[in-house]
């Protein structure tokens, strides 16, 4: 029961820090201790794990019950609905927001979420790169909750029959997608190429894997006009043009691409680890037939975008002390373990990736840890929603052949510069 004592100490420290913050006049109409019921907003819970976790909190904290509000599965739609609510009267109805890691800068710059005390949370126990996603302008504005990194899923049974290892480079991926996939009636390779947030992620990974970047200095400098960006976007565009990336992949989001792989229609798939867990479950047509490796790059291992979500407190939260205590609960080691075992979502607690029982149950964990530790965030910008829309539109034009990769990169540089200087 050691975790209970440790968690209790953490919550006590956090309560003292936040009570002092509230009592100092940060939000005087909330009462002396800033405690009471909460509303937590999140994107759609595809695995249904979050409700039971909150039930545990609600049983232990009857005066601070949390009401869960599930928004659409689509990141773009969730983003739009959260912003609409935050801009509403009295700061909206959501006290705690489970936000995409890349929205932290935007929400903080707009004043929609409140800064948090670093010493109130066990940040040293988290995987190193995830903490940076929760900061803006040197301050902590959220607490990392779930992390993620893209992996290359592959049909292990097919590659074993062919006597070839999983691809380590783009050239190997392209070769196998062209030559092996058709022999087994499979499409070669897919990611998430519909023009939405997933395409921004896939495009950024291609650019990063080639050694490039998109923005620098918190979005103030455009860095995308490079040979690396032309190589990365060119790799994806060539795949569609030559057919080893099927044209139907231009309509795929996470779920559609996962389903194509799970139904046995793809040799290779770039997706988040949840797709591996679901496709490996009993009853899946490809259960026991798949593997996962880090994303390949031009000359070896590629670089994933750092995904996941952070928990933030509305700047106008009715009960900020309770909100901070809820954040500490959801990031405790016991609850983080359930985030993985019930939700198939990668936890932020580093110690869980070394747990032998968890590694036996989720064999991709060591690969995922490697991918997370080398991952890079999406471009940081207070105008991230506009940055993402530009990337989606321009890269989609390159994938559909309406622009060459070279002209697409030049256009990206022009349009991102216009966004950055607004």
N, C-alpha and C positions, 0 to 999 in steps of 0.2 A: 504493500500500500504506500510505498515511498513516493510515488508520483502524486498521491493525493496531498501529502504534506507539502511537497514542493509547489504544487499548483496553488495550495492554500496560501503559502507565503507570497507567491507571485501576485495573487489576487489582492492580498492585504496591502502589499506595496503599491499596487496599481490604484487601489481604492483611495489610499492616502494621497497619492500624487494628484489624481483626478478630482478628489473632493476639494483639495486646496485650489485647484484650477477653477472649479465652478464657484467656490465661495469667494474667490477674488473678484467676482463680478463679470465673468465671461458670459454668463447667461443667467441673470439674477432671478428670472421668473420660473426657474426650474425647481426651486426648493433647495434646502440646505445641502442635501446629499446628491442631488441630480439623479435619483433613482426612480424607476418606474417602468411601465410596459414599453415595448419597442416594436418597430416594424422593420423587417429585414427584406430588402429587395435583391433579387438575383435573376440571372438568366434561367431559362427553363432547366429543371433538374432532370436530366435524361435517365438517370439510374435510380431516382427516388430515394437517395440516401440522406438528404439533408433534413427532411422532416423528422425522422427518428433521432437525429443528433440534437435537434432543437427540442424535441420532447424531453430528452434528458435534462437539458437546461431548465425547461419550464417546470418540471417536477421539483427540481432543487431550488427554484427561485420563483415561487408562485406570485410574488408581488412585482416581478420583472419579466412577465411572460413575453415571448417573442411571437409575433405574427409573421408568417412567411408569405411574401408576395412573389410569385413566379412570373417573370416577364417572358417574352418570346425566346425561342432557342437561338435565333439569329443574333449575333453580336451587334450588328448594325441597328436592329430594331430595339434591342435592349438599351443600347447607348442613347438612341433618340428618346425613348420613353423616360429614362432616368433624367435626362437633361430637361425635358418638358416639365417633369415633376419638380426638379430643383429650382427651376425658374418661376414656379408657381407661387401663389400667396403663402406667406409664413414659411417659406423655404421648403415646402413640399411635405409629403406624408411619410417619406422613407427616412428612418433614423440611421440605419446602418445599410451600407451599399456594398455588395459583392461585385467589384468592378474589374474589368479586364486590366491587366498590369499596365497597359499602355495608356489608360485613361487617367492615371494618377496625376501626371503633370498638368493635363488639361483641367481637371476638376480642381486641383490645388490653385492653379493660376487664376481661375475664375472665382475663387473664394467660396466654392460650394462645399468643401470638406475642411475639417479643422485639423491643425497640427496636433501631433500626439507626442507624449514624452517617451524618448528612447529607452529610459531606464524602467519603463513600465512593462516591457515585453522582452522575452528571452531571445533577442535577435542573434546572439552569438551561437545559438544552437541551430540556426537555420542554414541551409545551403547558401554559400557565400553570395552568388550572383543575385539571389532573389531579393535581398534587402534593398539593393539599388533601385529596383522597380517601384519601391514604396516611398521614395524620396523625391523632393523637388526643391531646388534652390537651397540645398543643404539641410533641409528639415524633413522629418518623418511625417508623412501625411496619411499613411495607411499601414496595415500590418499584413505581410505576406501570408496567404492562406493556402493556396494551391499553386504548385509550379508545373511546368510542362516544357517539353522539348520535342521537336519532331523526330520521328524515327522512320527508317525504311523497313516496312514490313515486306516479307517475301514468301513465296511458296517453297518451303524447304523441301517438300517431297519432290517437286519438279526439278529443282536444282540438284538434289541428290541423285536423281535418275540420270541427269546429264553429267554428273561428276564435276560440277563447277561450284566454287564457293560463292557466297553472296558478294555482290559488287562493292568494291572499295573506291572506285573512281567513276566519273561520269562516262568515260569511254566504255568501261565494263558494263555499266547499267544500260547504256545505249545498245551495245552489242547483244546483250542477252535479251533485251526487250524486242530487238529486231529479229533475232534468229531463233531463240528458244520459245518465246511466247506463242508464235503462230503454230508451232508443232503440236501444241497442246490446246489449241483453240482459244487462247487467252489474249486479252489486250496486254500491251507491254507495261506501261507505267502511267500512273495518275497521281495527282495531288488534289488540291482544292482550287480550281481555276475559274469558277464563276466569279464575275466582278463583284466581290464583297470583301470583307475583312480577311477571309482566308487567302484570297489572291495576293493581298498585300504581304501576308506572311510568307507565302511560297516564293514571291518575287524577291523579298528581302533575303530569304535563305539562299537563293541562287546567287545574289550579289555578294552576300557575306562569304559564301563558300568559295567564291572566286577571289576573295581578298579585298573586296570593295566595301563601300558604305553608302548611305543615302543622305543623312544629315549629320551635322556635328554641332557641338556647343549648344545643347538644349534647343536645337532647331534653328539657331541663328545663322548657320552656315550650310550651304548646299554642297554636298561632296559626291553626288551621284555621277557626274560627267567623267567617267573613267573607263579604261579598257576592261576592268573587272566587271563593271555593270553591263557593258556590252556583251561580254562573254557569258555572264549569268543569264541575262534575258535572252540572249541568242540560243543558249542551250535549250531553254523551254520552247522557244518559238520553232526551232529546228525539229524538236520532237513532234509537235503538232503537224508541221508541214510534211514530215516524212512518215507520219502515221504510227510511230511507236508510242506516242501519246495520242489516244483516240480522241476524235473531235467531241465525243459525248462527254469527255472529261471537262470540257469548257462549261458544263452545266453542274459540275459537282461541288457541293459543300462537304463538310466533314461526314455527315450521315450518308449522303449518296455515295461518296467514294468508299466509305467503310462497307456499305452494303454490297457494292460491286465486288470488293475483295472477299467479303464473307460468303457471297454466293458462288465464288469460284470463277470469277470472270477476269481477274487481274493477276499478273505475275508479280508486279511490284506496286507498292502503294506508300506514298508519304502521308503519314497521319500522326495524330497524338497517341500516346500509349493506351488510352481507353479503347481504341479500335482493336489493338492486340488482345486486350482482355475479353472484349465482347466476341471477337472472332474465334477465340480459343475456348469459349464456354461450351458445355455439353449441348449437343443438338445443332451446333454450327456445322455446316458442310465442310469447313476447312479446319475444324478442331484437330489438334495434333499434327497439323501439316504445315505450320507456319513458323517463321523465325523473325527476329528483329535485330537490326544493326544500326549504328549511327549513319546519318545521311552521308552519302559520298560527295566528293568535290572534284575539281578538275584533276588534281594530282594526288588525292588521298582523301582522308576524312574531311567532310564538309563541316559547315557550321549552322546549327539550328537557330531559329529565333526562340527567344525565351518567352514561353507562354505562361498561362496561369491567371490567377486572380488575386486581388488584394481586398482586404476589408477596410472600409473607410467609414468615418462618422460624419454625418451631415453637419455642416456648420451651424444649423438651426435645430439640431436634435433636441427633443424634449427632455431626454434623460441621458446626458453624456457620460455620467459615471457608470450607469448600467450598460451603456453601449461599449465602453472600454472594457468592462468586466466580461462582456460577451465575447469580445475579440480575444481576450486572454484565454477564455474557455475553448473557443474554436481552434486555437493554435496550440493548446496543450498537447503533450505527447500522446495521451490516451485518445483524445478525439482525433488527432491527426492520423493515428493508426486506423481509426474507423473510416476516415475520409478515403484511405486506400482500400481497406477491405470491403467496405460497403459501397463506395462510390467509384472504385477503380480510378481514382484521381491521384496524381502524384503529390505526396505531402511535401511540406517545406522543411520539416525536421530532418536534419542530416542523419541522425542516429538510426532512423528507420530503414535506411538503405543498406545497412550492415546487419540487419536482423535476419538470422538464418531461416527462421520460419517464414518470414515474409518473402525472402528470396526464393524459397522453394515454391511458394504459391504464385509469386509474380516473378518469373525468371528473367524478365527484361529489366529489373531494377538496376543491376550494375551497369548495363548499357545506358539506361536512362540517366543515372547519376553522372556518367561520363559526358553525356550530351548536355545536361544542364550546366555542368561546371565550365564547359567551353562555349555555351550559348551566348548570344548577344541580344539585347533588347531591340524591339522595333524602334524606328527613329523617335527620339524624345522631342516633343514639341507641344507648346500650349495650344497649338492649332492642329492637333493630331488628326481630328476627324477630317479636316480638309486635306491634310497630307495624304491620308489613306485613300481618300476618294480620287486624288490625282494619280496615285500609284495604280490603283485598280483600273482606272479608265485607260491610262497610257499602256500599261502592260497587256491589258486585254486586247487592245488594238494590235500590239505586236504579235500576240498569240494567234489572232485571227488573220494575220497577214495584211492588215490595213496599214501597218507601218513596219519598216525594217527595224531591227534592234538598234541600229545606229541612230536613226531618226527618233526612235522612241526615247533613247537616253537623252538626246539633246532637248527633246520636248519636256521630259521629266525635269531637267535642270531648269528650264525657263519657268515652268509652272510652279515648281516647288519654291523657286526664288520669289515669285509673286506672292505665294502664301506666307512665306517666312517674313516678308516685309510689310505685312498688313498691320 
